[in-house]
Every structure is written in C-alpha cells, then in structure tokens.
C-alpha cells in the first residue's frame, strides 16, 4: 500500500521534493465504537483519523517521516517491515533513528520489499561483500537496518541510508549508552534449512552516527537463539536479552570489558531462587506460578555452548533450572529497574509485563546473597486493556509506552501507556489490521516527539502532543 499524497499536507516545500514526503495531520472525527478500555484517565478518547492511518487523542498530531518504498540517499529503497528502532542525538537539532527491518532471509525477496526492490531493480547498488550473508545465488539477504536523520526544528527528514545489510529477521534490539544500536535476529536459519549461506540468530552493533554500511560483525558470545530485544544497564555494562519463544528464557550477558561487546563475555539465564525450573507464564490458570504484584528473588545460571547450531539453548537452560518466559519481547532500562514484555503470558495468553530490579552487586561475587528480584507487573485480563504488548519504552514522565502486536484480523493494535502502579491507558490506534503491528517506540532526546513504526504498510511516524498533561 502507498499513501495517497493528494489527501495529505506537506510540512514544507523542501519535503515535497522528497519521496519520503512529510505530512502533518490531526485527528478530527470521534470514533463510534471503542476498541479499548482504560484503567485510568489518560489523554482522553481517541479520535478517528480522516486519512485512515493513526487515531490519536485531541491535541495530538502525527507526521509521516518515512515510508517503505521511498528512495533513500544511497539509491536503495526503504525496506519493508520496520520494527525495533532507537533514537540518538546528533549535532544541533538533528537526531538519528536506527530502524530494524524484519525481513526473513528464507521468505524470498519477492515476498517482501527489500532494499533492492520487489523485482531487484536496484540490487546492483548494494555490494554483497558488505553484507553479512547472501542467498545461495549470491544476492544479499533483505534484512538489516536503515538510519534516518531527522531535524526536530525544521521537522524534515534530512537523509536515509542502509546501515546494516545481509542479515535476517531483524526484529527488535536496543540502544547502548555509548551511542550505538544493537539489532537482533529473530531467527535461527541455517544453510541446511533455508536459502542462506550463514547460520543466523545473532546480535549486531550499528553505530548511530554511521553514514554508510557498517561491518556486519555477529556478537556470537551473546548467544544464538530467536533474539528479540536487548538493554544495557549503564551502571554495570551488563546486557539483558529477551527470547521470542513461548518457552523462552530471560538472559543476561556480562561482557569481558564493559562497552566492548565484541570482546566476548559470559551468557546466563534467569531462574527463580526458590524454585528452579519455574514457569513464569501463568498460562495454566489452575497452576499459576505467581500473581500480579508478586516479587521473586532470582539467580543466574551460566550457559554453555551458546553458539550451538541445534537451537537448543533455551531447552538446555530450562533443564538446568532457568525459568520459562512467554515470548519475551521488548525490554527497556529505567533508572534502576528494567521492564520487559512477555507477549503471550497469562491465562488469556495476551501478555504480561515483568519488572526486574538488579542486585546492588549485580554480576559480582556474593550476588546470590543479595539477589536481584523480578516482579509480575502487569497481566492482561481483557484484550481491550492490553493485547499482546511487544516493543516498549519508558517515557520521560516515567510511564511505559507499549506497542501492541496482535495478529487478529478484526482487532486493531494500540499504543498503550502504563503508570508506575501498573494501570493501563490508551494513546493511539493503528487502523490497519492483519500483521500491522506497532513497533519501535522511542522518544527524542528532549522528550517532545514520540517516534513509532507501523510494520505494514511500513510507516515511520513522529507524534507530537501535550505529553505533560497525562492524568493517569
């Protein structure tokens, strides 16, 4: 789908010359049937967008700053399926948005819009030697990252380019304190089961200020599994990783040298201290492991053979005592704690949010006597309140912003806010159905703009509004 630009307003004449034309639209018409339930007062009811893109509350506006299929400054196309995303300050009023594109290698280039186009008409502009992997016929795989430079003052997209090439199923990831984006492959494809030449399932690092393609170096010590997201505690340099599998684990990576992940380190999986091999998912209502608000002390189990080609890391970890987590997805660090989504957790299988409080001596000798703790913070009891939360970010005012990712044809995805007390309210609604999830929510450094992606048809938005007025 391409947006009909005749019905949209360009923000400037300069933007009109750019195929990623910026548009400013304000929702005006009230919805007739609510698709959500608020547990606390947020920003007020959502209003229907006459352009059928994004419903927001009164006083909020959106701007489309990029769309899949736009021509980038390197001549390639903005790829499809934008997913996880991080925002980084550059000079002046400019920021860099580093976006994942969840394009799976084995799905074939003609099923998804890769940087070379549906018909590979521009694939010659991409040097396959600069990508991580290719199909067996030599074509670069379509996954990777793009970097978009946006000016907060002029509200213009300054430039866009491919920044990581030849990877597969780049789902989420996370930003580092030293100014780079960690992009995660949510796949364990191998040459034996897919049309690829390399084994996949890795984390890659992309500096936010890169102006071209970066060297695709897999951070193999961080494990090979269906990676989803990662966050780093800036006080310790420890990375925490989620796994998108209904029987997945929650991991941490203690680097050999803080800030230098490529130098290796130690991968561990989380276990409940009082019950090894626990099940945090609560999917069986008759055998709930814990209730909302409960805290459990944790221990961390060393993982062996973390690069295994057998896709068995989570199975071996659980057998050694690690707790099961239901499709761990988004994770974000906030001051002293971190929050992570378990997308299919709870009796409804419509999602949980967990909160992890690290030990005061996290990752150091004696930690077991001063354990970190994990809490069941939120668990969905109504799909209209929370329906499969995925990517998340902590807002400048301390609330969570959660991207919903349900694939029901008749249910829309929403942007949800969550208060420090775990109460949920609604910020936005995606009018597209099917596989059109929200993804990549992140704020500008000054907190004025929320950037977010809609995976299909592939749109990146800049949302502005009275953020400080939230009453929830």
N, C-alpha and C positions, 0 to 999 in steps of 0.2 A: 504494500500500500504506500502511495505517495500522498502527502498532504497537499490539498488544493490551495495553492498560494493566493489564488484570486480572492479567497474569502478571509485572508489574514492580513494583518497590518505589519509592515516592516518597521523596525525601530529606527532605521536610518537609511539614507541613500546608499551609503557605502555597503551596508549589509545586503541591499537588494542585488548587488553585483555578485554576491557570494552564494553559491548553490546551497549552502547551509543557512540560508536566509533567516535572520532573527525575527521573531514575531512576538508581539505583546498582546495578550487577550485577557479580558477579565470576565469571569463567570457572571451571568446576569439573571438566568431564569431558574427559579426554585425547582427542585426535584419533586415529583409527585408520589414517589414510593421510596421509603428509606431502605437502604441495603445494609445498614449498620446500626449498632446500639452503643451509645456512650455510657460509660460507668460514672463519669464526672463531666462537668461542663468544660468544654474545650474552647474552640473558636466559633462555635455556632454551627448551624446546619450547612451542609454542602449545597451549592447552587449549580444548576446544570449549565455546562459549557455549551454555548450555541455552536461551537466548532467541533464538538464531539471528540475532545482529546482528554481533558483533565478537569474534573469538577473540584472546586475549591470553596472555602467559606468566603463570605462577604469581606471585601477589603484586600483580598489576595490576588495577585496576578502571576501569570507564568509567561515565560519566553522560551520558545524553541530555539536552542542554540546549535543543534547539530541533529542530523538525521541520517540513518543508514542509506547509502547510495549517493550521498553528497561526494563531490570530488575534493580530495584533500590536497594540500600544498605539494605533496610528493607525487601527485598524479594518480594515486590509487584511490579506491572508493572507501568511504567509511564503511567498515564491515557491519554485518547484521548482528543481532542479539547482544547488544551492550548489557553487561551485567555489573559486577562489582566495580567500584570507582573510588578514587581518592582525590582530594583537593589539596594543593600545595601552593604556598605563596611564592611568587617570582618578584621581579623588580617592579616598583611603582604600584599601580593598581591592578596588575595582571596576576592571574593565578593559572596553574596548570591542573587540568583534570586528566588523570591517567585512568583509562577505561579498559576493562576486560571485554572480550568478545567470546561468548560461549559457543564457539563453532567446533564441532566434533570432527576429528580427522576422518573417522570411518564413515561419516554420513555422506561424504562426497561434496565437491564444490558446487555441483549444480543444484543441490537441495537448499543451500544456504548462501547468502551473499558474502563472499569472501572479499579481501581487498583487491583481487584481480577482476571481480565482476562475476555475474552469473555464468557468462559464456567465456570467461578467462580472457576477455579482450584486452585487459591491461596487466596480465600476469607477468609480461616481459619486463615491466618496470620494477619487479621485485627480484632481487638477486637471491636465488635459493640458497646460496652458500652462507648468507647472513641469517638464515632461519635455523631453528633447532632441528626440524625434521621435514621430510617430504613424503609424498606418496611414492609408491614403488616405481612410478614412471617419471619421477623427478620433480613434479610440481610441488611447490611449498604447501604445507598444511594451512588451513584458513584461520586457525585460532591465533590469539596473541593479544596485544594491547595497542590502543591508539592514545596519543597525547593531544589534548585540545587546550590551547591557550586562549583564555577569555579575559577581557578587561572589565572590571567591576564598575569603573566610572563611565566609560563610553558604552557599556553594555553590548559590546561587539565580540564576536568570535574572531580572534586575530589570526590564528593558523591551526591546522590539524595535520598530524602525520602518523604513520605507522611507527611504533616504537619497539615492539617485540613481534617476531614473526616465526611461523612454523611450529607453533605449539597447538594443543588440542584442548577444547572444552575449558577455556579459562573462565572460571565461574566467579568466585569472589577473591579475597585476598586481604590486604590491609596495608596501612601506611607505617613507615618506620620513623623513629624520632630523628633520624639523620637525613630525611628528605628523599626517600625512595618509596616505591610501591612494590609490594610483594604480591605477585599474581599466581594463582593456584590452579593447577589442572585437576578437574573433577572427572578423571578417567584413569583407567589402568590398561589402556590399549597396548598391545604388543604386536610385533610383526607376525606372530603366529595366529592372531585372531582378528587382525584389521589390516587395511591397506596403508600401512605405515612402515617406516624403516627403524624407528627407535622405540624403546619402551617409554611409556608415559606414566604420569602420576606424580609430578614434581612441583616444586615451588621455584619461581624465577624472580629475580630482582630487577626493577626498572627505575633508574634514577629519574626523578621528576623533571629535572632540567635537561634531559637528553633531547637533542634536536634531530636525531635520526634513529636508525635501528641500533639497539644495544646488543652486546654479545649475549647469546642465549645460554647462560650457564645454569644448569639444573642444580639446586641445592639439595643434593641427594641425602645428606645426613638428616634432613628434616623429614625423611620417610617417603615411602611410595604407597599411596592409597588414594581414595577418592577425596582429595583435598577440597575444602570449601573456603574457609576464611582463616586469617591469622591476625593476631595483635601482639604488640610488644609492650611489656611493662618498662617504661623509660628508666625507672629507678634501678632495675636489675639487668636489663637487656634480655630477659627471658622471653621467648616467643611462645604463644599459646595457639593451638591449631584445632580446628573442628573437622569432622569427617562426615560427609553426606551419605550416610548409610543408615537404614533403620536399626541396624545392630552395630552402630559405630561407637567410637571411643572419643574421649577428650584428651588431647595430648599437650605436652609442653616440651620445648626444645631449649636446653641450656647450652648456649654457644661456648666454644672454647675461648673465644675472645669476643667480648660484648661489642656489638656493632659490626662484626665481620662474620656474617653467617656462612660465607663460602669457606671459612677455615674449619668448619665442622663443629661437632658438639654431641650432646647426649639427648636422645629422644626418650620420653617417658609417657606413660598413660596413667590417668587418674583412677583411683579406687576409693571406695568408702572405707574409712578406717575401721568402722565397727562391723562391716560385712563385706568381705571380699567377694568379687563376682556379682555385685549387686546390679539391679535393673532400675535405673532412674526414670524409665519411660512412663510408668503408670498406665500402660495401655490396657492392662487387665484390671478392670475396675474392682474385681474381687480380691486382688492381690497387690494393692497399692504399696509401693515402697516408702512413700513419704507424702506429706500434704503441703499445700501452698503455705509458705512462711517457714517451713522446716529448714534447719541448717544441719549439715553433716560434715564432720571432720574428714579430711582426705589424706591419703598417702599417694606417693607416685612410684610407679613400677618401671624399672628400666626395660626398654625394648631391645630385642636382639634382631639381627638380620633385617634392618629397617629398609633395605633396598630389595627385598625379596621379590622375585618375579611371579610369585604364586598368589598375590592378592590375599594374603592370609594374616596380615599384621594385626587387624582387629580381632581375628579369631584367636590368635596366639595370646594377644593381650588380655582378652576376656578370660581365657583359660587360666592365665596367671593371676587373675583377681581383679582386673580393671572393670569399672562399671560401664554398663551399656548406656548409650545416649541415643535418642531417637532422631536421626538425621540432624546432627549438629551443623548449623549453617553460619549466620552472621555472628561476629564477635567484636567487641569494642571495649577499650580500656577507658575508665573514667576516674581520674584522681588516684583512688586506692583500690577500687574494685573493677571487675570486668563483667560484662553481660554477654550471654550467648543464647542464641535461639536453638531449640530442638524442635524442628518443624513438624514432625509427626508425633510428638509426645502427647500424653494424656489419654483418657478413655475415649474421647472423640477423635483422637489422632489428628487434632487440628492445632497442636502446638503448645510448647512450653517456652518460658524464658528462665534461664538459670543465672544466678549471680555468684561469681567466685571472688572470695576475699583471700588474697595470698597471705602466707605466713610472714611474720616480721623478719624471719630469716629464710625466706623462700630460696630453695635450691642450695642451701648451705648445710654443713654438718649440724646435727641436732634438730633439724626441721621437724622430724617425726614427733618430737616432744612439744613443739609449738606449731601445730598443724594449721595449714590453710583450711578454709571452710567453703562449702558450696551450698547455695540455697535454691529451693524451688520458689522462684519469684512470682511467676505468672503461669497459669494453666488454663487453656481455653475451655469454657463451659458452654459457649454459644458461638457459632461460626460468625454471627454478626458483630460480636465483640472482638474476636481475634481468630483469623482464619489462615493458619499456616504462615506465621511470621518467618522471614528469611533474613536478608541483609538488615542491619540495624546500625544506628549511630547515636551517640549521646549529644543532645542539643546543647547550645550554650547556656540555656537556663536549667540544665540538669535533668530534663526528661529524656526518655528514649524516643527515637523515631524509628519505626519498624515498617519494613516493606513486606506486604503480603505476597504470597506466591502459591495460590491455589489454582488448579487447572480445570475447574468446573466450567462447563460451557455457559451455564446460566447464572453464575455468581461472579461479581466483579471483585477485583483486588483493590485494596485501600492502603493508604499511608496512615499508620496509627501512631498516636502519642501515648506514652506510658509514664505516669507520675512516679515519683520516688516511693510511693505507697503501693505501686503495682496496679493502679487503676488506669483503664484504657479509654481513650477518646479518639476521634477521627479527624484527620487533617485533609485528606484528599482521596479521590476515587478515580481509578483508571476506567475509562469507558469501554476499553477493548476487552474481549473475552478470550477464551482458549488459553494459549501459552503466553499471554501478555502480562507477565508479572512486573511489579515494581522492583527496582534493583538500584544499588549503588548510591544510596542516600549519603550525602556528605555536605557539610557547611563550608562556606567561605571563611577565611581566617577572621574576618570581622563579625561573623555571625549574621550577616544581613541577608544572605542568599542560601537557600537550600537547593542543591543540585540533585537531580534524580533521573534515572533512566526508566523508560518503558521498553521491555525487551522486544516486543513485537508491536508495531512495525519498526521499532528501532529509533527511539527519540530520546534526546537528552534535553532536559528542562532546567531552567533557572527560575525558582519560585521566590517571590518577594511578598512580604506582608507584615502585619503588626505582630511579629513573633512575641514581643514582650507582653502582649495583652492576654496571654493564655491564663485561664482561671482554674484549670484542673489541678 
